[in-house]
Amino acid sequence: MERRITRRLDIKGILEQMFLGRYHHTIDGKGRLTVPARYRDLLAAEGAYLTQGFDQNINVYPLQIFESISLRVNRLSMTDPSARLLRRLMFSNAELVVLDKTGRILIPQFLREELNLDSEAVIVGMGDYFEIWSPVQWTGQTTIMEENESIAMRFMNLDLSTGE
């Protein structure tokens, strides 16, 4: 019984350290986006790295997560064309951001233009990181996610068991 309670507390602690949920926020004229209050503590004092995602979005990684991913990407062979493209996508678009006093981050203009982020954004929790989407692009993603006939087929090869 004690082991089960300890495990629940461990899981609860892990969940409290995850980026969860979906939020709609505005982007001001200078390109600043208010980060949801729930996410601010998870970004820590060091800030975060944002970079272009894989689906016409921005990925925002806490410092430790970005460092971990960077190490793995840098281990990939420079002779592999896909590895070079991944490096270009991740590193040429990466920017260190720090929360200001009111909990905002500045999204660089080149990323706002590239991804059609104007005055509104959808912020989506992804566990270890979060994404920033234009509302139009996010609507497309929700359409894909809500295709009931293909949901089971799309995820059937992933081990999502709840077993211990």
C-alpha positions as CSV (number, residue, x, y, z in Angstrom):
1,M,0.0,0.0,0.0
2,E,2.8,2.4,0.9
3,R,4.5,1.7,-2.4
4,R,1.3,2.6,-4.3
5,I,0.9,5.9,-2.5
6,T,4.6,6.8,-3.1
7,R,4.2,6.0,-6.8
8,R,1.1,8.3,-7.0
9,L,3.0,11.1,-5.4
10,D,5.9,10.6,-7.8
11,I,3.5,10.7,-10.8
12,K,1.8,13.7,-9.4
13,G,5.1,15.5,-9.1
14,I,6.0,14.6,-12.6
15,L,2.7,15.9,-13.9
16,E,3.1,19.1,-12.1
17,Q,6.4,19.6,-14.0
18,M,4.7,19.1,-17.4
19,F,3.4,21.6,-19.9
20,L,-0.3,20.7,-20.2
21,G,-3.4,22.3,-21.6
22,R,-4.2,24.7,-24.4
23,Y,-4.4,28.5,-24.1
24,H,-5.4,31.4,-26.4
25,H,-3.3,34.6,-25.9
26,T,-2.6,37.8,-27.8
27,I,0.6,38.9,-29.3
28,D,1.2,42.6,-28.9
29,G,2.6,45.0,-31.5
30,K,6.2,44.4,-30.5
31,G,5.8,40.6,-30.8
32,R,5.5,39.8,-27.1
33,L,3.4,36.9,-26.0
34,T,2.2,36.3,-22.5
35,V,3.2,32.8,-21.3
36,P,0.4,31.1,-19.3
37,A,1.0,31.4,-15.6
38,R,1.1,27.7,-15.2
39,Y,4.1,27.5,-17.5
40,R,6.2,30.3,-16.1
41,D,7.7,28.4,-13.2
42,L,8.7,25.6,-15.5
43,L,10.8,27.9,-17.7
44,A,13.0,28.9,-14.7
45,A,15.2,31.9,-14.4
46,E,17.4,30.7,-17.3
47,G,14.6,31.2,-19.8
48,A,13.9,28.9,-22.8
49,Y,14.8,28.3,-26.4
50,L,12.3,28.7,-29.1
51,T,12.7,27.4,-32.6
52,Q,10.6,26.6,-35.6
53,G,8.7,23.4,-35.1
54,F,8.0,20.7,-37.7
55,D,4.3,21.6,-38.4
56,Q,4.3,25.4,-39.1
57,N,4.6,26.2,-35.4
58,I,7.1,27.3,-32.8
59,N,8.5,24.9,-30.2
60,V,9.5,26.4,-26.8
61,Y,11.9,24.2,-24.9
62,P,13.1,24.8,-21.3
63,L,16.9,25.2,-21.2
64,Q,17.7,21.7,-20.1
65,I,15.4,20.0,-22.7
66,F,16.9,22.1,-25.5
67,E,20.4,21.3,-24.4
68,S,19.5,17.6,-24.3
69,I,18.0,17.7,-27.8
70,S,21.0,19.8,-29.1
71,L,23.4,17.1,-27.9
72,R,21.6,14.4,-29.7
73,V,21.2,16.5,-32.9
74,N,24.9,17.4,-32.8
75,R,25.8,13.7,-32.6
76,L,24.2,13.0,-36.0
77,S,26.5,12.5,-38.9
78,M,27.3,15.7,-40.9
79,T,27.4,13.5,-44.0
80,D,23.7,12.6,-43.6
81,P,21.6,15.2,-45.6
82,S,18.6,14.7,-43.3
83,A,20.7,15.4,-40.3
84,R,22.0,18.6,-41.9
85,L,18.5,19.8,-42.7
86,L,17.4,19.1,-39.1
87,R,20.4,21.1,-37.8
88,R,19.5,24.0,-40.1
89,L,15.9,23.9,-39.1
90,M,16.6,23.8,-35.3
91,F,19.6,25.9,-34.9
92,S,19.2,28.6,-37.5
93,N,15.7,29.4,-36.1
94,A,16.6,29.1,-32.4
95,E,16.5,32.0,-30.1
96,L,17.0,32.2,-26.3
97,V,14.1,34.0,-24.7
98,V,13.7,35.2,-21.1
99,L,10.4,36.0,-19.4
100,D,10.0,39.7,-18.7
101,K,8.5,41.0,-15.4
102,T,5.0,40.5,-16.7
103,G,5.6,36.9,-17.9
104,R,6.0,37.6,-21.6
105,I,8.5,36.3,-24.2
106,L,9.5,38.1,-27.4
107,I,8.9,36.1,-30.5
108,P,11.4,37.1,-33.1
109,Q,9.9,38.9,-36.1
110,F,11.4,36.4,-38.6
111,L,9.5,33.6,-36.9
112,R,6.3,35.6,-36.6
113,E,6.4,36.3,-40.3
114,E,7.4,32.8,-41.4
115,L,4.6,31.2,-39.3
116,N,1.9,33.9,-39.9
117,L,1.7,34.8,-36.2
118,D,0.0,38.2,-36.0
119,S,-2.1,39.3,-33.1
120,E,-3.3,35.9,-31.7
121,A,-1.6,32.6,-30.8
122,V,-2.6,29.3,-29.5
123,I,-0.2,27.8,-26.8
124,V,-0.3,24.0,-26.6
125,G,1.3,21.9,-23.9
126,M,3.4,19.0,-25.1
127,G,4.7,17.5,-21.9
128,D,8.4,18.5,-21.8
129,Y,7.9,21.6,-24.0
130,F,5.1,23.7,-25.5
131,E,4.1,24.9,-28.9
132,I,2.9,28.2,-30.3
133,W,0.5,28.1,-33.2
134,S,-1.3,30.6,-35.4
135,P,-5.1,30.0,-34.8
136,V,-5.5,29.0,-38.5
137,Q,-2.7,26.4,-38.3
138,W,-4.0,25.1,-35.0
139,T,-7.5,24.6,-36.5
140,G,-6.0,22.4,-39.1
141,Q,-4.2,20.4,-36.5
142,T,-7.4,19.9,-34.5
143,T,-9.2,18.7,-37.6
144,I,-6.5,16.0,-38.1
145,M,-6.6,15.0,-34.4
146,E,-10.4,14.7,-34.5
147,E,-10.6,12.3,-37.5
148,N,-12.2,9.5,-35.5
149,E,-11.8,6.8,-38.0
150,S,-8.0,7.3,-38.2
151,I,-7.2,8.0,-34.6
152,A,-7.0,4.4,-33.5
153,M,-5.0,3.4,-36.6
154,R,-2.6,6.3,-36.3
155,F,-1.7,5.5,-32.7
156,M,-2.0,1.7,-32.6
157,N,1.7,1.0,-32.9
158,L,2.5,3.2,-29.9
159,D,2.7,1.6,-26.5
160,L,0.2,3.6,-24.5
161,S,-0.4,0.8,-21.9
162,T,-1.0,1.8,-18.3
163,G,0.8,-1.3,-17.1
164,E,3.6,-1.0,-14.6
